Amino acid sequence: MAQTVMTNLYIPAYYQQKQISMNAMKRKRNGVVALLMMLTLSLVPLQAQRYVLTAVAPEGSTYLTLSPSDSVILLTAASHQYAATVKTNLKVNATASQTWCGTSLENGTLNISVPANTENDVRETTVALTAKDGRNASIRLQQLGLHPQVIVAERAVSLINNDTRFTLTLAANTGFTQTLPAWVKQTGKTADRQTGAVCYEYTAEAMAQPGLREDKIILSPEGGTPVTVSVSQSFEGYPRFAVMCDLHFGNQKGEGPLVKVPQALRHLLSKGSIDALFVCGDLTDGGTQEQYADFKRVFANTDNIPAGVKVYCVQGDHDNYDADGHENFRTATGQPLDQFIDIKGYPFILVSIRGRRGYDGYGNTEREFLKKSLARAAEDYPGKPIFVFTHVPAYGTVYGSCAGEGGWGSSQLTDILEQYPQIVLFTGHSHFPLGDPRSISQNVFTSVNAGSSTYSEIEPDAVDEGIHPDQYDRITEGLIVQADGNSNLEIQRWDTYSNEEILPRWHVTAPHDGTAFTYKDRTGGKAPWFAETDRLTVSDITEDGCTMTFPQATDDEAVHRYVVEITGKDGRAVSSRTCFSGYYLNSRQPKSFTMTFNGIAEETELTARVRAIDSYNNESAPLVSETFRIAAYTPDPDTERPTADLLDVVWDSNGEATDISEQNSTITHGTELPVMADKASENGHVPHFSGNSQCYYRVDYAGNAAMKTAFQNAFSLETVYTPDNLSNMCVLSGQENGFAGIEQASGGQICFYAYVGGGYKILKSNVTATAGETYHVVATYDAAAGVTRLFVNGKPAGEMAAKGTMAFPGNENAHWAPHSSLPKSGTPPLKIKVENGRSAAYAGHLSKGLLGI
């Protein structure tokens, strides 16, 4: 039902016509999209339809600019002198289309002189500004006559994206009434003292449901002709969008991207209406044209991407590996590297990384675009979240970006991001799973991990399985984000491999100024717990070890891992293992676990216990087994020592090393040699390494087919060493993001690292070294059985599953170092202080019987 409002006589004023969406009233964005029937321009394209009468050219070129408030001028019948500001670096001529209007241009000021209008009707003129280079602008001027009249700048008002506020600027020489739609209220008015202009302010009711409604405002002057302004309001709903990351076309882990990515897309985009899909980088594994061809084929298939879903992408570091990576990205996606997008009245900013390393791949181009875009979004969209999409998370925010989690964060954009608490940042890069509650963080702003659609990964040194636990290559994940009318956000996490939601949902609530953060300084809530009926059972007890079985524990969010220990009668741990909970498998998560413990020293009385640990290191009360005993192990005295056929090192009194195996490999050393101990072993003299980083030996196995074949199938490493201290040291190792090695962990625990199945499998023995004591250590790898084993002082000391292919270091100068882990430069990262009496390698895996000599 229409409503009529009586309006007193006000002196008319000017009005500048704008087409706006009412996202920033403080810069006079009035939510009005008017038909520009009173304004003509031949200028550069408008920036977000913000200012109509503006021609801002790039720096260094010509420009001609009028103040937005001067585009339309409404005057009373009285005479007027009006001054408008003109900014230009050109010589400009000003002329009026009617002779009754005088103009002059002096020092950047356009002076307009208008005599009194003694006629009955409204008169109008156009003031044109023309420059020699063709740039031009114009002002529309209307002046009331003597008859009762109302003149209004707008002919139509269109409220988009459920905008509610708008203005009408008018002039009248008599009282008038307003007839308004039932859903529109007048809320205020402002008069301009220079010209007597009156700007009327209105508020429309927000639409509850998407749609379009249209009506009109009638301004009826007393004794004059009514003026009609059409008004419409549209509402498309609030943004609902999906986010994915790390597609890695070209990476063939698991079933490969041509299977996993289409499946993930179909599952994620079938969850109701989606406005857009954002892909946060690493579309490809290497940025090649061939990999992008696969990407295009998948994303062009309408079975994968429903009609109406727009796809926006940013470039990741892997997308830059190819020399033509930038151009390949632009060609394949048809998009620029950086973008600013409006979806249903919300700002979306996309920033690509241009470097090839995540932690330092952002440069000045990305920083400047982000600065300008954030400033624009904060001003144009007050009170709303600002969505930012890039590949690498800000350091120290979400899971995977923090210290000790693999170093997957970058600090290069942090100082800019921290200026805007309303940011919601979506990133990937780490491949860390969404099921971990640390995948959302609200420190200074909101940061959200978008998961991976190729394989998953966890932090190093958390579990014995390494960074790639079982079925890590059967994980794909994504997000769906929904905004509501109060700018609150609900974030759904989806396991797109199994097509199931990961609960609970996350909620980012208004106000977005940092005062409503709920995912800040979290400690994990309640610790995990086992049910009263849960039991830890020990079975298959032999002289080799035993088997333990225990059920999955429960947590208020997620159990991350388990620590399983065997303790002696005195409570001292004689063996300790860790295992991953498998929470990233969701409904596929194992209901129970079975672990085999080998190499346990015989004890009169042993007890097993297991503790569940969540993502915040909260621990459950332990499940404790009944007591049991391991039988004593007696080696076979008739066993003959095997021959070290891959490597057998002996040292002379000067510290020079020789390989006496059948390989006869050349052994090189650093710039300094170790001190040779007075005593001699069966392998010659015993070197004492004092901790100098240039004191090492190495053997290059890159061109040795026999060694590489054995290393990929089955081999054993043997060392006899006496540590001076219990610091971390690589005693007999070929590790450089690949291969394997015997290592002493910080604190003295003897370990075997093997880069199998895409990551290090860390076998932690049940032996912790003591400084000054001597240890005979043998580590074996059996690819066919998929296991690694450790033996210390002739006894089994641990065993673990190691399924997959043994990977070698990426550089072709792959080397194997008897006494330290060497990078390509030849400088050991781990200084060791140790005596070494033996360094040997064998083709095949040595059995327990062969070690009991």
C-alpha positions, 0 to 999 in steps of 0.5 A: 500500500502506497503512503503519502507524505506532506512536504514543506517548501525547500530551496532546491539544490544540485545533485550529482547522479551516481550509479551505486550499490550503497556499500559506502555511505561515508563517500556518498555512495547512495545506493542509487542506480539512476538512468543518466538522462541528464549526464553525458560523458566521453571518458575512460571506463568507470571504476566500479561505477563509482564516480560518473563525472570522472576521467582519471588517466594513468599517471603521466598522461592527460586527464580531465576531472570534475568534482562528482557533485558538479555533474548535475546542478538544480537551481531556483528561479533566482539568479545564481553564481556557481563555482565548480572545480576542474582538475586537468593538465590540458587547455580546456574550453568551457561553453554553454548550450544556451546564451543565458548561461555564462561561463568562464574558466580560471585557475581550475575553477569553472564559474557559472553565471545564471540570471533569474528565470522570469519565464513560467517553465523550467529551463535547462542548459549543458555546460561542455568542457572540451580539451584539444586531445578529445577529452570532454565532460559536461554539466547538466543544469536546470533552473525552475521557472515561475509556475509551481514545479518540482524538479528531480535529478533522478528518473529511476532508482535501482537498489541492487544486492538488497541495498536499502538506502538511497537519495533523491535530490530535488528542487521545488518552488512550492509545497509538495506531497510524496507518495511512497511504496509501502516498503520505502520510508523517508528517513532524513534530508539535507539542504545545501546552503550554497544553492538551497539544494535538498537531498532526501534520504530514504530507506527500503525494507530488506527483501527476505527472499531473492527476487525483484520488486518495482514501484514508483515515487510520486512527487506532487507539487501544489498546483503543479504537474506530478513527477514520477521516479521509478524505484526497484529493488532486487535481491539475488541472495547472499554469497554461497561459494566453494573453495578448493586447492592443490589440484596438481594436474600431472601428479599421479599419486593414488588414482591421479588427478584425472580421477580424483579432481572430477570426483571432488568437483562433482561431490562438492558442487552438488551441495545446493546452489553455488555462485562461484568456485575458487581454486587457491593455486597449484592447479598443476604439478609443474605449470606445463601446457600438457598439465593445463590441458588436463585442467581445462578438459576437466573444468570444461566438462559440465558434468563436473562444473554445473552451469552458472558456477563461475570458476576463479583461480589463483596461481600457486608456486607449482604453477610457476615451475615451468618457464612459461608458467605465468602465460600458461596459467593465463591462457588456460584460465582466461584470467589475470593473475590478480583479481577484485570481484564483487559477488552479491555485494561482497568483495572477493580478492584473488592474489597469485604467487609469482615465485617458485617457493612458497615462503618467499614467492610474493613480491612487490606486485602482489603486495601493491595489488593486495594493499590497494584492493583491501583499502578499496574493499574496506571503504566500499563494503563497510561491516562486511567480511573481505574474502581473500584467496591466495596459495600460501597461508600467512605464517603462524596462522592455520595448521601447517603454517606454524613452527614445527609443522613443515614450514608451509607459511609465508610472512611476506603479506602478513603486515598488510593482512594484519591491518584488516581484522575483517579479512577471511583468508583462504589458502592451501599449499600445505596439503594438511587435512581439514579435519584438524581443528587448527585448520581455522585460526583467528589471531588478528584476522580469520585464516582458513585452510582449504585442504588439498585435492590430490593428497594429504600430509601432516606435520613431521615427527608427529607419528612413526609413519611420517608425514604421509600416513596410510591412504594419504593419497586417497584424500580430497577436500573442499569448503562451502561458505554461506553468508547470511543477512547479518554478514555471518558466515557458515563454513562447511568442510567436505571430504570430497573423496568419500562425499561426506561432511566433516563436522562441526561446521565453523561459524565466523560471526559479525561484527568483523572487527576482531571482537567476535573471534571464537577460533582464537587462543584455543587449547582443544577443549576436552581431552580424548577419552576411551570408553569404560569397556575399551581394552588394550590387549597383548597377543602373539608373544614370542621372543621376537616381540608381541602384537597389541590391539586397541580401539579408536578413542573419542574426542570433542573434535579429533584424535590426532595420534596415539602413543603406545609404550611398553614399560618394565616393572620399574615403570621405565619405557623399554619400547615406544611407538606412535601411530596416526589416528587416521582422522582424515579418513572420516567414516573410513577411519579405522575402528581399531589398531593393531601394532607389532612390537619387535626387539623388546628386551626380555623382562620379568614383567612388562605392561603396555599402555596407550594414550590418545592425543588430540591436535592440541596435545591434550592426552587421554587417561591411558588404557593399560594391558595386563602384565606379560613377559618376552622370552629371552632371545639367544643368537645362533652361535654357528651363524657366519658373518655376511659379506658387505657387498655394497660398501665396507669402509676401512681407515688408515692412520691418517684418516683416509678411507677406502671401500674394500667391498666389491664395489670399490667405490671412491670415498671423498672427504671434507676439508678436515679429517677426523682424529684417528683413535689410538685403538684399531678395529678389524676395519683398520683405525677408528675415526673420532669426529669432533663436531667440525662441519667440514669433517665428513666422508661421502660416497657417490652412488648416483652412477652405481647401478648395483647400489641403486638397485639394492637401495630400491629393493632390499638393503642393510646398513651397519655401523658401530659407533660411540657417541660423545653426546646425545645430540641429533646426529646422522651416523650413517646416512644418505638423507637429503629429501630422499633415501635412508639413514641411521640417525641418533635423535636428540636425546639419544634414541637410535632411529632409522629414516627411510624415504618410502611412499612419498615421505620419511618413515621413521622407525624409532628403536627401543634403545636410547644411547648413552654417551660413551657407550658403543652400539652396533646398529643394523637397519634393514629395508625390505621393499617386497615385505614393505617393512624396515627393521632395526637391530641394536647390539645383535637384538631386534630393536624395532620394526615398522611398515614402510610400503611404497617406493624408495625415493632418492634425493632430487639432485643428480649428484645424489651421494651417500655419506658414511658420517653425516647427512650432506646437502649438495654443497657438501656441508653437513647440517648436523655436526657429530661427535662420535667414534665410528668403528664400522660403516658398511652396506649390504644388498638384501635385508639381514635377518635376526639370525645373521646379526647374532654374531 
